[in-house]
Amino acid sequence: MWIILRDFNEVRGKKDMLNSNFNYRGAMEFNNFIYRASLKEYNMSGMKFTYASQDGSKFSKIDRVRVCDHFFQKWPSATLLAHPRKWSDHSPLTLSLLDRNFGPKPFKFFSSWMYKPKVKNVIENALEDVSSTGPPDLILLDKLKRIKWGLKSWWTFQKDSEHSQVNELNLECNHFETLAELGILLCLEEAWILGDGLDLRMAIIAPNHSD
């Protein structure tokens, strides 16, 4: 049983391209390869195209997930999603086979939190009522627990606030990307993508990659 996920650098038909020259021979050879290898493909949702040129004027569906017949029969209901490209020229693809519950996520403290304005106050407040009597190891354990509870409460609020900002920026980026895929992007909007759009994409990257 096997699976192929890659940029095939070829389309299957004209409908998989926009504002690009269609290579009929290349598409025919690609389709023949798929037929001879008995490759299966899941319907892709999300973005219509998976690749965009640097200037955002040409689009194509060249990134695909191919599976063997055994794989397809075992997971016939798998879903394939093409995510927005954001800061890359290719769309990330996600193939979901089934849902699994691994329980609650373990608590993690990220070094980037030390640069957040309120973290120091959260830690100091958590240690205010710690008892200084008793075995040292139990005192330390109590301190760590209190810090953990304080940071979890703070991070829940902080995360919701940051996610709200990121979602607003993502919606704006996706709006222009959808217009570009439909071929109705205005000159003013193209200038936004090549100019201010870069700053906005970097603003999206910052909170997601700080941890």
FENVEN-V773078 format. One record per residue. N is the residue number from 1. RES is the residue in one small letter. PHI is phi in degrees with one decimal (none if undefined). OMEGA is omega in degrees with one decimal (999 if undefined). D_LAST is the distance of its C-alpha to the last C-alpha in Angstrom with 2 decimals. Layout:
<<N & RES & PHI & OMEGA & D_LAST> <N & RES & PHI & OMEGA & D_LAST>>
//
This chain:
<<1 & m & none & -176.9 & 35.87> <2 & w & -149.0 & -178.2 & 33.48> <3 & i & -145.6 & 178.6 & 31.20> <4 & i & -120.5 & 175.5 & 30.58> <5 & l & -124.9 & -177.9 & 27.52> <6 & r & -169.1 & 169.9 & 27.76> <7 & d & -85.9 & -178.0 & 28.78> <8 & f & -80.4 & 178.0 & 32.56> <9 & n & 56.7 & 179.1 & 33.34> <10 & e & -155.8 & 178.6 & 36.23> <11 & v & -109.0 & -179.2 & 37.07> <12 & r & -92.5 & -178.9 & 39.55> <13 & g & -166.3 & -177.2 & 41.36> <14 & k & -62.7 & -178.2 & 41.65> <15 & k & -66.5 & -179.9 & 39.74> <16 & d & -91.2 & -177.9 & 36.58> <17 & m & -137.7 & 174.8 & 36.79> <18 & l & -146.5 & 179.2 & 37.01> <19 & n & 61.6 & 179.3 & 38.62> <20 & s & -131.5 & 178.1 & 38.81> <21 & n & -77.2 & -178.0 & 41.83> <22 & f & -88.7 & 178.3 & 42.47> <23 & n & -96.7 & -175.6 & 43.48> <24 & y & -61.8 & -177.9 & 45.95> <25 & r & -64.7 & 179.4 & 46.64> <26 & g & -62.1 & 179.2 & 43.00> <27 & a & -65.9 & -180.0 & 42.35> <28 & m & -63.9 & 179.3 & 45.49> <29 & e & -65.5 & 179.0 & 44.54> <30 & f & -65.4 & 178.8 & 41.05> <31 & n & -65.7 & 177.1 & 42.61> <32 & n & -65.3 & 177.9 & 45.17> <33 & f & -61.9 & 179.4 & 42.52> <34 & i & -61.9 & -178.7 & 40.78> <35 & y & -67.3 & -177.6 & 44.19> <36 & r & -66.1 & -178.8 & 45.33> <37 & a & -85.6 & -179.1 & 42.14> <38 & s & 54.9 & -179.5 & 42.27> <39 & l & -81.1 & 177.4 & 38.66> <40 & k & -109.1 & -179.2 & 37.43> <41 & e & -139.7 & 176.9 & 34.91> <42 & y & -87.5 & 175.0 & 33.21> <43 & n & -63.2 & -175.9 & 33.46> <44 & m & -100.0 & 175.2 & 30.36> <45 & s & -107.6 & -178.6 & 29.09> <46 & g & 94.3 & -178.8 & 26.72> <47 & m & -69.6 & -179.9 & 27.20> <48 & k & -72.9 & 179.2 & 30.77> <49 & f & -116.0 & -177.3 & 29.97> <50 & t & -109.7 & -179.9 & 27.22> <51 & y & -136.6 & 175.9 & 27.75> <52 & a & -133.1 & 177.6 & 28.34> <53 & s & -67.0 & -174.0 & 29.88> <54 & q & -61.6 & -179.6 & 28.23> <55 & d & -87.8 & 176.7 & 30.46> <56 & g & 72.3 & -177.6 & 29.83> <57 & s & -105.3 & -177.3 & 33.54> <58 & k & -121.9 & -177.3 & 33.79> <59 & f & -134.4 & 176.8 & 32.28> <60 & s & -157.7 & 177.8 & 32.82> <61 & k & -108.3 & -175.5 & 31.90> <62 & i & -115.7 & 177.1 & 31.53> <63 & d & -92.9 & -174.8 & 28.49> <64 & r & -141.5 & 174.7 & 29.84> <65 & v & -118.5 & 179.3 & 29.61> <66 & r & -116.0 & -179.3 & 32.91> <67 & v & -133.4 & 176.7 & 33.96> <68 & c & -78.4 & -176.7 & 37.18> <69 & d & -63.3 & 179.0 & 39.69> <70 & h & -61.8 & 178.8 & 38.88> <71 & f & -62.6 & -177.6 & 35.20> <72 & f & -64.5 & 179.7 & 36.26> <73 & q & -70.3 & -179.0 & 38.79> <74 & k & -74.9 & 179.8 & 36.41> <75 & w & -128.0 & -177.6 & 33.78> <76 & p & -68.7 & -176.7 & 35.91> <77 & s & -101.2 & 179.1 & 33.75> <78 & a & -61.7 & -179.0 & 30.46> <79 & t & -119.9 & 179.8 & 28.68> <80 & l & -117.1 & -176.9 & 27.26> <81 & l & -125.2 & 174.6 & 24.96> <82 & a & -99.1 & -176.9 & 24.31> <83 & h & -83.9 & 175.1 & 21.24> <84 & p & -57.1 & -175.1 & 21.35> <85 & r & -71.9 & -178.9 & 20.94> <86 & k & 54.2 & -174.1 & 18.90> <87 & w & -94.7 & 179.1 & 18.11> <88 & s & -114.6 & 175.9 & 19.92> <89 & d & -89.8 & 176.7 & 23.68> <90 & h & -119.4 & 176.7 & 23.43> <91 & s & -83.3 & 171.9 & 22.42> <92 & p & -65.1 & 179.1 & 20.16> <93 & l & -111.4 & 177.7 & 22.45> <94 & t & -123.5 & 175.5 & 21.90> <95 & l & -105.1 & -177.9 & 24.82> <96 & s & -103.9 & -178.6 & 24.90> <97 & l & -94.9 & 179.0 & 27.60> <98 & l & -162.9 & 179.9 & 27.41> <99 & d & -89.3 & 177.1 & 25.40> <100 & r & -132.8 & 179.4 & 24.44> <101 & n & -106.7 & -178.8 & 23.42> <102 & f & -97.2 & 179.1 & 21.54> <103 & g & 83.6 & -178.1 & 21.59> <104 & p & -65.5 & 179.1 & 19.02> <105 & k & -74.5 & 177.3 & 15.44> <106 & p & -67.8 & -179.9 & 15.03> <107 & f & -72.9 & 178.1 & 13.36> <108 & k & -131.6 & 175.0 & 10.13> <109 & f & -108.9 & -177.9 & 9.26> <110 & f & -94.1 & -178.2 & 5.94> <111 & s & -60.8 & -179.3 & 7.40> <112 & s & -66.1 & 179.0 & 6.20> <113 & w & -63.7 & -178.3 & 8.39> <114 & m & -63.3 & 179.5 & 11.24> <115 & y & -94.9 & 176.7 & 11.61> <116 & k & -77.2 & -173.5 & 12.18> <117 & p & -57.4 & -170.3 & 16.01> <118 & k & -98.8 & -175.5 & 16.95> <119 & v & -63.8 & -179.6 & 14.94> <120 & k & -59.8 & 179.0 & 17.71> <121 & n & -65.8 & 179.2 & 20.35> <122 & v & -61.2 & -179.0 & 18.85> <123 & i & -67.6 & -179.9 & 18.99> <124 & e & -63.0 & 179.2 & 22.43> <125 & n & -65.6 & -179.1 & 23.82> <126 & a & -67.6 & -176.2 & 22.77> <127 & l & -96.2 & -175.2 & 24.77> <128 & e & -61.6 & -172.8 & 27.82> <129 & d & -102.1 & 180.0 & 29.91> <130 & v & -73.1 & 178.6 & 29.09> <131 & s & -73.7 & -179.4 & 32.40> <132 & s & -98.6 & 179.6 & 33.20> <133 & t & -108.2 & 179.8 & 35.90> <134 & g & 116.5 & 179.2 & 35.78> <135 & p & -59.0 & -177.9 & 34.46> <136 & p & -56.5 & -177.8 & 31.58> <137 & d & -67.0 & 179.0 & 29.48> <138 & l & -72.5 & 176.4 & 29.92> <139 & i & -63.6 & 178.6 & 29.12> <140 & l & -62.6 & 179.4 & 25.82> <141 & l & -62.0 & 179.0 & 25.09> <142 & d & -64.3 & 178.2 & 26.01> <143 & k & -61.9 & -178.9 & 23.73> <144 & l & -63.9 & 179.1 & 20.67> <145 & k & -63.7 & -179.0 & 21.67> <146 & r & -65.6 & 177.0 & 22.17> <147 & i & -63.1 & 179.0 & 18.84> <148 & k & -60.4 & -179.0 & 17.20> <149 & w & -62.8 & -179.8 & 19.42> <150 & g & -64.2 & -179.0 & 18.82> <151 & l & -69.8 & 178.6 & 15.02> <152 & k & -63.5 & 178.6 & 15.29> <153 & s & -64.8 & 178.8 & 17.82> <154 & w & -63.9 & -175.8 & 15.96> <155 & w & -68.5 & 177.4 & 12.73> <156 & t & -59.4 & 178.5 & 15.13> <157 & f & -68.5 & -177.8 & 16.67> <158 & q & -63.3 & -178.4 & 13.66> <159 & k & -64.7 & 179.0 & 12.10> <160 & d & -60.8 & -180.0 & 15.61> <161 & s & -66.3 & -179.4 & 16.05> <162 & e & -68.2 & 179.3 & 13.02> <163 & h & -63.3 & 178.3 & 13.91> <164 & s & -62.9 & 178.5 & 17.44> <165 & q & -66.5 & -179.9 & 16.80> <166 & v & -63.8 & 180.0 & 14.91> <167 & n & -62.8 & 178.0 & 17.79> <168 & e & -63.3 & 178.7 & 20.33> <169 & l & -67.6 & 178.6 & 19.05> <170 & n & -63.3 & 179.5 & 18.92> <171 & l & -61.5 & 179.5 & 22.44> <172 & e & -68.0 & 177.1 & 23.73> <173 & c & -63.3 & -178.8 & 22.47> <174 & n & -64.3 & 178.8 & 23.88> <175 & h & -60.0 & -179.0 & 27.11> <176 & f & -69.7 & 179.4 & 27.85> <177 & e & -66.9 & 177.4 & 26.90> <178 & t & -65.0 & 177.5 & 29.33> <179 & l & -61.3 & 179.9 & 32.01> <180 & a & -65.7 & 179.1 & 31.61> <181 & e & -65.4 & 179.4 & 32.09> <182 & l & -84.5 & 177.8 & 35.20> <183 & g & 76.0 & -177.2 & 36.55> <184 & i & -121.1 & 179.6 & 37.02> <185 & l & -75.5 & -179.5 & 34.53> <186 & l & -81.5 & -179.4 & 36.34> <187 & c & -58.6 & 179.9 & 36.48> <188 & l & -63.8 & -179.8 & 34.78> <189 & e & -71.7 & 176.5 & 31.87> <190 & e & -63.5 & 178.2 & 31.69> <191 & a & -63.6 & 178.3 & 31.50> <192 & w & -63.9 & -178.5 & 28.60> <193 & i & -64.6 & -177.1 & 26.64> <194 & l & -77.9 & -178.8 & 27.52> <195 & g & -111.3 & -176.4 & 26.91> <196 & d & -63.6 & -178.9 & 24.94> <197 & g & -59.7 & 179.4 & 23.23> <198 & l & -65.3 & 178.5 & 21.25> <199 & d & -62.7 & -179.1 & 19.96> <200 & l & -68.4 & 178.6 & 19.11> <201 & r & -63.9 & 178.0 & 17.25> <202 & m & -66.1 & 177.1 & 15.17> <203 & a & -66.7 & 177.5 & 14.50> <204 & i & -72.2 & -177.3 & 13.27> <205 & i & -65.1 & -171.3 & 10.96> <206 & a & -52.9 & -178.3 & 9.33> <207 & p & -69.6 & -177.7 & 7.72> <208 & n & -77.9 & -175.3 & 6.91> <209 & h & -110.3 & -178.8 & 5.41> <210 & s & -72.0 & -177.8 & 3.80> <211 & d & -105.4 & 999 & 0.00>>
//
